Amino acid sequence: MEVYQTDEERVEVLKKWWKENGISLISGLVIGVSALVGWNLWTDHKQGIGDQASTIYTRMMASIAQGKPDQAQTSAGELVTNFSDSSYAIHAALTMAKVKVEQGGLEAAASQLRWALEHASQAAMKHIARLRLTRVLLAQEKHNAALAELTGIEAGSFKAMYEELRGDILLGQGKNKEAHEAFQSAINTLEPTSQNRVMLKMKMDSIGDLDTPAS
């Protein structure tokens, strides 16, 4: 990787990288979620919540596939209103948050994610909602609010993602040394064969091991 001349240049490289890749990171934060979605929805179906909610959820996904976000939002609203205790409603909120992000509606996405975070019953789904919400807040440059979402959390197997996100937020605040430490903490949590280590090391290399924040 290129050796940059100043601390400011290092930070600008990371800011440029975030500007180019941040939205895709928000949209793509789906660690383990595919299997979890299938299992949760199947469980709801087996418990008898299923037929009507399943029909509405299928309609919502079809509307998204057809490029009809307004119709999808209507279906999601039905699930949130009438099946708020079901996994269908949680996944609908997460899915519509992704749609809103892709449309540039970050505030609307944050609202969907807060609802999912408040109503999810499973710890893994809460983590997914919180991580996505924090990414949205970071994209809005609401750094203090984003850091607040990460405070006092029992991260468990999500620790690496939380630490990387913390590093991204600190970097956005110009706290380069603290960001470097957070990225290192994330690396220390990952398995030696994890592909995410490469990206984290790239972020650390771009920042450098700085003693003072950038001006």
Buried (B, 14 or more C-beta within 10 A) or exposed (E): EEEBEEBEEBBBBBBEBBEEEBBEBBBEBEBEBEEBBEEBBEBBBEEEBBEEBBEBBEBBBEBBEEEBBEBBBBBBBBBBEEBBEBBBBBBBBBBBBBBBBBEEBBEBBBBBBBBBBEBBEBEBBBBBBBBBBBBBBBBBEBBEBBBEBBEEBEBEEBBBBBBBBBBBBBBBBBBBBBBBBBBBBBBEBBEEEBEBBEBBBBBBBBBBEBEEBBE
